[in-house]
Amino acid sequence: MLAHRDIYDDSHAQVRDLARRFAAEEIAPHFDTWEREGIVDRSLWGKLGEAGLLCPTVPEDFGGIGTDFRMHCVIAEELSYSGFMGPAADVSVHADVCLGYLLHHGTQAQKERWLPGMVDGSIVAAIAMSEPGTGSDLQGIRTTARRDEDAWVINGVKTFISNGQHCDIVITVTRTGTGRGSGAMSLIVVETDRDGFRRGRNLEKLGQISADTSELFFDDVRVPADNLLGAEGQAMPMLMAELPQERLIIAVTSMAAAQKAYDLTRAYVQERTAFGRAIIENQVTRHKLADLKTDLAVGWAFVDQCIRKHHAGELSTFDASMAKLWITEMQGRVVDQCLQLHGGYGFMRDYEICRLYADARVQRIYGGTSEIMKELISRNL
Ligand SMILES: Cc1cc2nc3c(=O)[nH]c(=O)nc-3n(C[C@H](O)[C@H](O)[C@H](O)COP(=O)(O)OP(=O)(O)OC[C@H]3O[C@@H](n4cnc5c(N)ncnc54)[C@H](O)[C@@H]3O)c2cc1C
């Protein structure tokens, strides 16, 4: 189902093969160790860069190959379908989320400074919006940036930040003005070797255990004034412009992981027997699989429509929110039913469905919760 879709061409098929091989050769042998340690190894980033799997949309002038976003979708699909949702999430935040802010809103100098490293993996990027006191309500953030001559001085705490342990730059949502108005917030890039920047612990999670997720502390961190991304007070318009891509890619990874759960389960119920026959011989099992297969077909049709629109520059906030809402919720239904069809083995970590189940849960939370997606969609009824 992943390949042979008319939104992709031969060049995407080649990158799909490359990403699938990379997952098998460079992730699979280390994955259990990373899951045990609760974080991917930093060397993964250099290997991804070397393989050409990081940020392929970056123009050649800045070290990339200047391809289109569909290539990012193919890479995200393959890492997720391979069952490596944690590493896939790390890569996605770097390449599918952070990159957009620099590519679309950065100055020439900022692009020269950071993009080549993001392509070769020597620079890992993170984006810090959420704080201990607020996540859904971004206008409630308390991290401040104060202008002091030719510098911004940043104070605050961020939490749940993907790539928090390994990141070299953090696109930080800060309050540069007063009040709740959207004009009071700015995006500032913070290099993590600045004085006053500190990483908290790598957070322990239910699923996506090897994904790198941390608290970050900013204590009078001084960064040059030209680390401001876009104009002062323009964080909200930039976030509004970039969040649809983030939500689309979450939907893309959910589709691939849900498809994997279905494929594994279909094979399992053909092999496993009870009462003298394969589980799939039960009509109730076949009907359940028929429901799941239908859900997947509908999901692929919609996600492909959204990818096509995004490629044409026409993906709206509403489309992206509907894709994230429906597809991540669908993934939740699929992994739950698939786990059930595995019986007790589904609850065992030795079985891949167990991890797919746990890894799926956060898809309905980060990038904006399902409830927030409904809020956004309901603005355009
Ligand atoms: C593994 C992981 C990785 C993450 N990575 C990042 C990252 O890289 N960068 C980053 O900035 N953040 C990241 N996040 C944070 C994530 O985006 C937030 O957790 C999410 O936006 C929800 O915010 P919250 O946790 O503060 O929940 P809250 O905003 O406190 O919401 C709690 C509950 O209330 C509901 N709710 C809130 N407002 C409304 C409303 N108006 N109407 C109805 N229901 C409402 C929510 O839907 C939710 O169910 C990550 C989170 C996780 C778990």
The ligand as an SDF file (V2000), in Angstrom:
LIG
                    3D

 53 58  0  0  0  0  0  0  0  0999 V2000
    6.3950   12.7000   23.2480 C   0  0  0  0  0  0  0  0  0  0  0  0
    6.0500   14.1550   23.1280 C   0  0  0  0  0  0  0  0  0  0  0  0
    6.8240   14.9590   22.2990 C   0  0  0  0  0  0  0  0  0  0  0  0
    6.5430   16.3230   22.1900 C   0  0  0  0  0  0  0  0  0  0  0  0
    7.3610   17.1250   21.4430 N   0  0  0  0  0  0  0  0  0  0  0  0
    7.1980   18.4790   21.5030 C   0  0  0  0  0  0  0  0  0  0  0  0
    8.1440   19.3510   20.8740 C   0  0  0  0  0  0  0  0  0  0  0  0
    9.1030   18.9170   20.2200 O   0  0  0  0  0  0  0  0  0  0  0  0
    7.9710   20.6890   21.0190 N   0  0  0  0  0  0  0  0  0  0  0  0
    6.9260   21.2050   21.7250 C   0  0  0  0  0  0  0  0  0  0  0  0
    6.8390   22.4200   21.8150 O   0  0  0  0  0  0  0  0  0  0  0  0
    6.0230   20.4140   22.3280 N   0  0  0  0  0  0  0  0  0  0  0  0
    6.1350   19.0600   22.2440 C   0  0  0  0  0  0  0  0  0  0  0  0
    5.2280   18.2360   22.8670 N   0  0  0  0  0  0  0  0  0  0  0  0
    4.1290   18.8340   23.6230 C   0  0  0  0  0  0  0  0  0  0  0  0
    2.7590   18.6460   22.9820 C   0  0  0  0  0  0  0  0  0  0  0  0
    2.6440   19.4010   21.8210 O   0  0  0  0  0  0  0  0  0  0  0  0
    1.7140   19.0060   24.0470 C   0  0  0  0  0  0  0  0  0  0  0  0
    1.7630   17.9790   25.0250 O   0  0  0  0  0  0  0  0  0  0  0  0
    0.3180   19.1240   23.4900 C   0  0  0  0  0  0  0  0  0  0  0  0
    0.2240   20.2400   22.6360 O   0  0  0  0  0  0  0  0  0  0  0  0
   -0.7390   19.2570   24.5910 C   0  0  0  0  0  0  0  0  0  0  0  0
   -0.3730   20.2260   25.5190 O   0  0  0  0  0  0  0  0  0  0  0  0
   -0.3710   19.8660   27.0950 P   0  0  0  0  0  0  0  0  0  0  0  0
    0.3710   18.6110   27.2720 O   0  0  0  0  0  0  0  0  0  0  0  0
    0.0870   21.0610   27.8490 O   0  0  0  0  0  0  0  0  0  0  0  0
   -1.8870   19.5740   27.4350 O   0  0  0  0  0  0  0  0  0  0  0  0
   -2.9950   20.6520   27.8690 P   0  0  0  0  0  0  0  0  0  0  0  0
   -2.9500   21.8040   26.9360 O   0  0  0  0  0  0  0  0  0  0  0  0
   -2.8480   20.9230   29.3290 O   0  0  0  0  0  0  0  0  0  0  0  0
   -4.3350   19.8500   27.6170 O   0  0  0  0  0  0  0  0  0  0  0  0
   -4.8400   18.8710   28.5380 C   0  0  0  0  0  0  0  0  0  0  0  0
   -6.1390   18.3110   27.9650 C   0  0  0  0  0  0  0  0  0  0  0  0
   -7.0800   19.3710   27.8400 O   0  0  0  0  0  0  0  0  0  0  0  0
   -7.5630   19.4290   26.5120 C   0  0  0  0  0  0  0  0  0  0  0  0
   -7.8420   20.8150   26.1540 N   0  0  0  0  0  0  0  0  0  0  0  0
   -7.0180   21.8900   26.2540 C   0  0  0  0  0  0  0  0  0  0  0  0
   -7.6300   22.9910   25.7710 N   0  0  0  0  0  0  0  0  0  0  0  0
   -8.8650   22.6050   25.3560 C   0  0  0  0  0  0  0  0  0  0  0  0
   -9.9650   23.2560   24.7650 C   0  0  0  0  0  0  0  0  0  0  0  0
   -9.9150   24.5740   24.4580 N   0  0  0  0  0  0  0  0  0  0  0  0
  -11.0700   22.5540   24.4680 N   0  0  0  0  0  0  0  0  0  0  0  0
  -11.1350   21.2230   24.7450 C   0  0  0  0  0  0  0  0  0  0  0  0
  -10.1150   20.5270   25.3030 N   0  0  0  0  0  0  0  0  0  0  0  0
   -9.0080   21.2160   25.6040 C   0  0  0  0  0  0  0  0  0  0  0  0
   -6.4520   18.8530   25.6620 C   0  0  0  0  0  0  0  0  0  0  0  0
   -6.9440   18.4010   24.4220 O   0  0  0  0  0  0  0  0  0  0  0  0
   -5.9800   17.7160   26.5560 C   0  0  0  0  0  0  0  0  0  0  0  0
   -6.8100   16.6160   26.3950 O   0  0  0  0  0  0  0  0  0  0  0  0
    5.4540   16.8670   22.9190 C   0  0  0  0  0  0  0  0  0  0  0  0
    4.6740   16.0390   23.7290 C   0  0  0  0  0  0  0  0  0  0  0  0
    4.9580   14.7070   23.8400 C   0  0  0  0  0  0  0  0  0  0  0  0
    4.1000   13.8600   24.7530 C   0  0  0  0  0  0  0  0  0  0  0  0
  1  2  1  0
  2  3  1  0
  2 52  2  0
  3  4  2  0
  4  5  1  0
  4 50  1  0
  5  6  2  0
  6  7  1  0
  6 13  1  0
  7  8  2  0
  7  9  1  0
  9 10  1  0
 10 11  2  0
 10 12  1  0
 12 13  2  0
 13 14  1  0
 14 15  1  0
 14 50  1  0
 15 16  1  0
 16 17  1  0
 16 18  1  0
 18 19  1  0
 18 20  1  0
 20 21  1  0
 20 22  1  0
 22 23  1  0
 23 24  1  0
 24 25  2  0
 24 26  1  0
 24 27  1  0
 27 28  1  0
 28 29  2  0
 28 30  1  0
 28 31  1  0
 31 32  1  0
 32 33  1  0
 33 34  1  0
 33 48  1  0
 34 35  1  0
 35 36  1  0
 35 46  1  0
 36 37  1  0
 36 45  1  0
 37 38  2  0
 38 39  1  0
 39 40  1  0
 39 45  2  0
 40 41  1  0
 40 42  2  0
 42 43  1  0
 43 44  2  0
 44 45  1  0
 46 47  1  0
 46 48  1  0
 48 49  1  0
 50 51  2  0
 51 52  1  0
 52 53  1  0
M  END
$$$$
